[in-house]
Amino acid sequence: MSLVQWIVFFILIQIIHFVGTWRLYILSGRKYWEAIIPIYNAIILVGIIKRPIWWVLLLFIPVINLIMFPVIWIET
């Protein structure tokens, strides 16, 4: 894939994530725009499920993130 295709792919993933989480953020008393900002939305999401903020760092560790994403999704 070329660089342009990767950028378009990344933007599409962000749009899909935003559409899937904006309502959750509003129901939790947050503002909808917080779902747009890539790392900030992860910090807010772990706050919504009442987990420590350092869990966001675990999402950036290659093998551990495969475990953390389903854990966060289930707890959400």
Backbone hydrogen bonds, N-H to C=O, Kabsch-Sander energy under -0.5 kcal/mol:
donor,donor_aa,acceptor,acceptor_aa,energy
6,W,2,S,-2.0
7,I,3,L,-2.3
8,V,4,V,-2.4
9,F,5,Q,-2.4
10,F,6,W,-2.6
11,I,7,I,-2.4
12,L,8,V,-2.4
13,I,9,F,-2.3
14,Q,10,F,-2.2
15,I,11,I,-2.2
16,I,12,L,-2.5
17,H,13,I,-2.4
18,F,14,Q,-2.5
19,V,15,I,-2.6
20,G,16,I,-1.8
21,T,17,H,-1.4
22,W,18,F,-2.2
25,Y,21,T,-2.2
26,I,22,W,-1.9
27,L,23,R,-2.6
28,S,24,L,-1.3
29,G,26,I,-1.5
30,R,25,Y,-2.9
34,E,31,K,-1.3
35,A,32,Y,-1.6
36,I,33,W,-1.4
37,I,33,W,-0.8
41,N,37,I,-2.4
42,A,38,P,-0.6
43,I,39,I,-1.7
44,I,40,Y,-2.3
45,L,41,N,-2.2
46,V,42,A,-2.3
47,G,43,I,-1.3
48,I,44,I,-2.1
49,I,45,L,-1.8
50,K,47,G,-0.9
51,R,46,V,-3.0
55,W,52,P,-1.6
56,V,53,I,-2.0
57,L,54,W,-0.6
58,L,54,W,-0.9
59,L,55,W,-0.8
59,L,56,V,-0.9
60,F,57,L,-1.5
61,I,58,L,-1.1
65,N,61,I,-2.4
66,L,63,V,-0.8
67,I,63,V,-0.5
67,I,64,I,-1.2
68,M,64,I,-2.4
69,F,65,N,-2.3
71,V,67,I,-1.5
72,I,68,M,-2.7
73,W,69,F,-2.6
74,I,70,P,-2.6
75,E,71,V,-2.2
76,T,72,I,-1.6
